[in-house]
């Protein structure tokens, strides 16, 4: 019994705390690994770049979903995938390599579909946490407890861990903002990729953009 209690304590308390600490330290670790300058100065510079700023916001919101029941919900998986992607954004933004944009855009697409949910989110995906999506996964926590979360503390023998009405409300609001930040990050990468690989701009004719005509072959 004591051994089982130890395992439960590690799963319900130790792992969430460690996940939160690692997540909050992730930007410092990422910037330090790049070795481009002092960590604090690099983070300040990252906050001035749109994609990196969005990624820092995603990283700071991720701990909200790490504080959950790992054996009962997939919230920690959503936040893990998103936190890794946000660090990749910071790296790509700092290096400024144009060839990183296409694979980064593909990763954004996969992760955004996973966060939104739906039938397509579990098909033709590199990874998927199911079709519910982040927000409905959060909402489903209270449904596991019969629609009401009076006390979700594992210390009180709750059937669903971290099932508190107030905490779920926080996670729902954070989930909406989380998805919104990912949408903004997706379009930021998409617009940057289109700007580099989108070909020539259309020429306006009488104020209207029309498709350019193909050059006529020379008659010889």
N, C-alpha and C positions, 0 to 999 in steps of 0.2 A: 504493500500500500504506500509506504514511504517513497519507494522508487517511482511509483506512478505519479505521486504528488510532485516529485521533483521534475519529472518530464512535463507535467501540466504547467508548472510554474515557469519553466523555460519557454514553453510555447506561448503562454498567455501574457507573460510580463517581460522576460529577458529579451526575447527576440524583437518584440515591438520597440523596446527602448534602444536596442542596438541599431535597428533599422532607422530610427529617427536620427540618432547620432551620426551614422554614416551618411545619411541623406543630406543633412545640414552641412556636413564636412565635405561633401562631394565637389562643390565648386572650387573650394580651396585646393583639394587634391588634384582636380583636373588642371587648374591653372598652374599649380606647382609642377606637375608632370610635364607641361609644355616647356617650362624653363625659359620663358621669354622676358622675364623681369620680376620685380618684387610682386609678391602675391596680391597684396592689398591694392597696389597701383594697377595691376592687371584687372582685378575685379572692378575697380572704379571705371576703367576704360571699357570693360565689358558691359557695364550698366549704361554706357552711352551708345551702344550698338543695339538696334531694334531686336534682332533675333536673340542675341545674348540676354537682353533684358527680359524678354518673354520667357526664355529658358530659366533664368534665375527665379522668376515668379512661379514657374511650374515646380521647380525644385523646392521652393519654400512652402508650397501647398501640399507637396507629396506626403509629409509626415501625418497629415490629417487622415490619410487612408491606410497608413501603416499601423495606426492604432486601431486594430480590429481583430476579429477572431480568425486566425490564419487557417484553422481547420474547418471553418464554416462558411467563409465568403472568399471571393477572389479579389477583394479590394487591394490587398498587398501586391498582387500581380499587376493590376492596372498601374499602380504607382511605381513599381519596379521598372516596367517597360518604359514608362514616361520619363522617369528620372534618368535612365540610361540614354534615352534619346535627347534629353535636354543637355546632357554633358557632351554628346556628339555635336549638338548645335554650337555650343560654346567653342569647341575645338575647331569646327569648320569655319566659324565666324572669325576666329583669331588667325587661322592659317591663311584664309582667303584664297583657297585653291578652287578654281572653277569646276574641276572634274569631280569634286566631292558633292556638288549640288544634285546631280541626277540620282545617285543612290540615297542621298539624304532625303530627297523629295519622295522617293518610293517608300522609305521607312516612315515618313510622316503620314503618308496615305494609309499605310497598314495600321499604324497606331491610332490614327483618328477614327478609322472605321471600327476598330476594336473598342474605343471609348464610347462611340455613339451607339453601337450595337445594331441589331437587326439581323435578318437572315444572312445577308451577304458578309457580315463580319466574321462568320465562321467558315466561309467558303473561300478557296483560293488565297488563303492567308498564310503568311510565314508563321504567325502565332495568333492565337485567339483565346480569350478567356470566356467565351460563350456569346450568345446572342442578346443577352439582357442589356449590355452596356453599363457604364459606370453608375449613372444616376439611378437606374432601376435596380441595380445590384444593391445600392445603399438602401433604397426603399424596401427591398425585399428582406432586409434584416429584421424589421419589425413584424413582417408577415410570418417569419419563422417562429416568433414568440406569440402568435395569435393576434397580431395587430396592435399590440400595446407593449411598450418597453418601460416598465416601471423602474426596474433596477437591473442593469446588465453587467454588474461587476462579477467576475469569476469568483471573487472571494465569498459571495453570497450564494453560490451554487446555481447561478443563472443558467438556463438552458441555451441561451445565445449570448456569447461574450460581447461586452461593450455595447449592449443593446439598451441605450438610454435615449428617451425621446429627445432630450436636449442635444445630445451628441449626434444623433441621426440628423436632426435639423441642421446642425453645423456642417455635417458631411454632405448633405443635399445642396446647401448653398455653395460650399466649397467645390462640389462636383460640377455645378453649373459653370462657375468661374474657371475651373480646371479645363473643361471642354472648350470654353471660349478662348482661353489662352492657346490651346492646341490648334484651334481653327485659325487664329491670327498668325501663329508660327508657320502653319502649313502654307498660307497664302503669302507670307513673307518669303519663304523659300521658293515657292512656285513662281512668284513675280521675278525674283532674282534669276531663277533658271531660265525663264522665258526671255529675260533681257539679254542673257548671254547666248542662248541657243535658239532663239525664236526666229532667226533669219532677218531679212531686210524688212524695214517698215513699209507699209503701203503708202503710196503717194496720193495726196488729195487732188481731186479733179473737180474744179468749181466748188470747192468746199466739202466735197463728198469723198470718202475713202472708197476706192474701187480696186478690184483685183488687177494687178499689173498684167498687161498683155505680154505674151511670150514673144521674143524677138523673131522677126521673119527671116527664114534662111535666105542667104544670098544666092542669086541665080548666076550660074557660071557658064 
